[in-house]
Amino acid sequence: MKTGKKFNQELILKGNMLQAILSLAVPVVINSFLQTMYNLTDTYWLGKIGTNELAAINLVTPVQNIIINFGTGITVAGSVLIAQYIGGGEKEHAKSMANQIFACAMGFSLVCAAVVFFITPGIVSWLGADGDTYHHACTYLRIVVWDMPFLYMVNIFSAVNQAQGDTVRPMLLNLGGILLNMILDPLFMVGMNMGTAGAAAATLLAKVPPAVMAFCLLCRRSDAVHLDVRHIRFKWEDIKLILRIGLPTAVGGSTMQLGFLLMSRNVYVYGDQAMAAYGIGNKINGLITMPSNAIGSAVATIVGQNMGAKQMERAREGYLLSMKIAVVFLFIGGMILSRDVISTGIVSIFSDDAEVVAMAADFLSIMAFWCFTNGVYNATTGLFQGTGHTEVTMTIDAARLWVFRFLTLWFCETILHMGVRSVWYSVVVSNGICSAIWFVLYKTNIWKKSKIKVKKDGAKA
């Protein structure tokens, strides 16, 4: 693995760019798929149990995602900082930064898990749930929120390794977790008749082994960047840098997820079936756009290391090639998946309710047809993250939900009277507008002024 890391670092800085993109993106795609399978497995089995249970999980999932995305800001900052230090030859400072990321992320996850556990009933009531849906939503969220420390541990491991050009080990780490989850889900939900509690318990327990393994691997002193108790003490200079780079991503991601939470509330107005359809469509769309997300992640690493090595034109080359790959892939895949017979067949796997299937298939068809815009969105997000301009990504992420999506939703509902389809179109319109804005921002060249200054002698400028 150490040889593989060194090979990938040389590939990123000097080798064939297409090979560099694929060597980073393909394992991330597989890893993201494995992560998504946690929720898809829950969705599949809950769909077999009942619509109320499925709607309950879809209703509260954005709450969980708010915490995940805030913590992701910390790990994204770590990945970008470590990548630039490695590109600039600063291995010792990269190691110190990894330890600071670990201390910040783990402390945050424990505090957030405890807070959400206690305020869950109020959150679920605010979302408008009642009766069985309220009970199932509270049960699920109060259990599953305790997987945060284990999830963060795996994310820290992924960030540290991805910054060094290694996306294979994080992928392998998650493989065992998803296989365990696929066994525990039917055992707990159906065999032991635990319903939503079983779904949450299975997800929680399945994350424990990968997290323990991640911690052990991060502590290996044979790796250049590893955890060391001497560096885990808070260093305020590094904390300030993490906050400067990571806080905009954290705020932007959490604000975006809060927008998703309000979207869920708007969808729930149309009933349990609409809520179930919305959740199914979103999860399947997540699978469709997964390669684009992975390419965006690869761009952040490629740009980060090359900017650290003062190779700006190579960073641009990596971004443009990555964006073209993502757009072409999503356009072809979207044209196929937007066909009614295909979208209906896919969503039928997750529900037997004819109304849910019809609405989810309609949602999926619309999103798949326009998903190619995500290629521009994800690649350019990676470009700006790799150069430390996370305040720009925060602004675009927030505007996508709070301005363009809700404005489109209001227009379609109030002016065009499109009903639940207003939600479907608000998603694709807001994504398309922000993708266009991202490309205009790339053309302004503000990304060239990296927010992270690295000097060869180890000092920060």
C-alpha positions, 0 to 999 in steps of 0.5 A: 500500500505504501508503494501504491501511495507513492505511485499515485502521488507521482501519477498525480504530479507527473503521470498520465492525467486520465490514469490519475483521475481513474485511479482516484475516482474508481475506488471512490465510486465503489466506496460511495456505492458501499456507503449508499448500500447502507441506506438502500438496504434499509430502504429495501427491507422497510419497503417490504414492511410498510409505507409508514416505516419507509416514510419515517426514515426518509423524513428524518434522514436529512437530520442525520445528513446535517450532522454528517455534512458538518463533520464532512467540512472538517474532513474535507479541510483535512484532505485538502490541507494534507494534499497540499502539504504532501504536494509541497513536500511537507510530510511532517506538517501533513502528519500533524494536520491529520492528528488535529483533524482526528481530534476535532472530528471525533469530539464533534461527533460525540457531542452532536450524537448526544444532542440529537438523541435528546432533541429527536422528539421535538425535531420529528414533531416539527417535521409534521409527523404523527401517529405511527410515522412519528413513532418510527421516525423517533425510534430510528433517529435515536438509535442511528445517530450513535453511528456518528463517531464510527462513521467519522472515524472511517471518514477521517481514514478516507480523507487522510488516505485520499489526500495521499492518493490512496482511495483503495484502502477506504474502499476495502474497509467499507466492503466488510461493513456493507456485507455485515449490514446486508446480513443484519438488516433482514435478521433484525427487521424481519427475523427478529421483527424489530422494524425501524429499530432493527434498521437503525441497529443494523446500520449502527453495528455494521459501522463498528468493525470498519471504524475499529480497523480504520483507527488501527490502520491510522495508528500504524507508525510505518505510514508517513501520515499517522496518528500520534498521541504527541500531535493529538493535542489541540494546536490553535494555529492548525485549528484556525487553519482547519476552521478557515478552510473547513468551516465554510464547507461545514456550514454550506453542507449543513445549510444545504441539508437543512434545506433538504429537511425543509424540502422533506417537510414540503413533500410530507404535505402530500402524504406518506406515499409522496414522502416514500417516493421522494426518498426512493428517487433521491437514493437511486439518483444518488447512485446515478450521480455517484461517479460524478461525485467521485470525480469531484473528489478526485479533482480536489486531490489532484488540484490540491497536490498540484497547487502545492507543487506550484503546477497550476496548469496541470491542476487546470488540465485535471479539472477540465478532463474530469468535468468532460468525463463526468458530463459525458458519463451522466448524459449517456446514463441519464438518457437510459435511466430516464426511460419510463420502463427502466425507471419504473422497473428500478423503483419497483424493487423498493416498494410494492405500493403502486402509487409510490412506484408511479411517483418515484418513477416520475421523479427518477425519470426527470432527475436522470434526464437532467443529471449531466449538469451534476458533472459540471457542478461536482468537478468545479466544486472539487476545483475550488475545494482543492484550492481552499476556496471553500467559502465559494462552495459554501455560497453556491451550496446554500444558494442552490437550496435556499434560493433557486430550489425553494424559488422554483418550488414556490413558482411551480406550486403557486403559479403553475399548480403542478402539485408534487411534481413541483418538488421534482422540477425544483431539484433539476432546475436549481442544479442546472442554474448552479452548474452554470454559475460554477462554470462562469466562476471557473472562467473568472480564474479566482481559483488560481489564488490558492488559500493555502500557502505552502513553502518548501522549508515547512513554514506557512505563508 
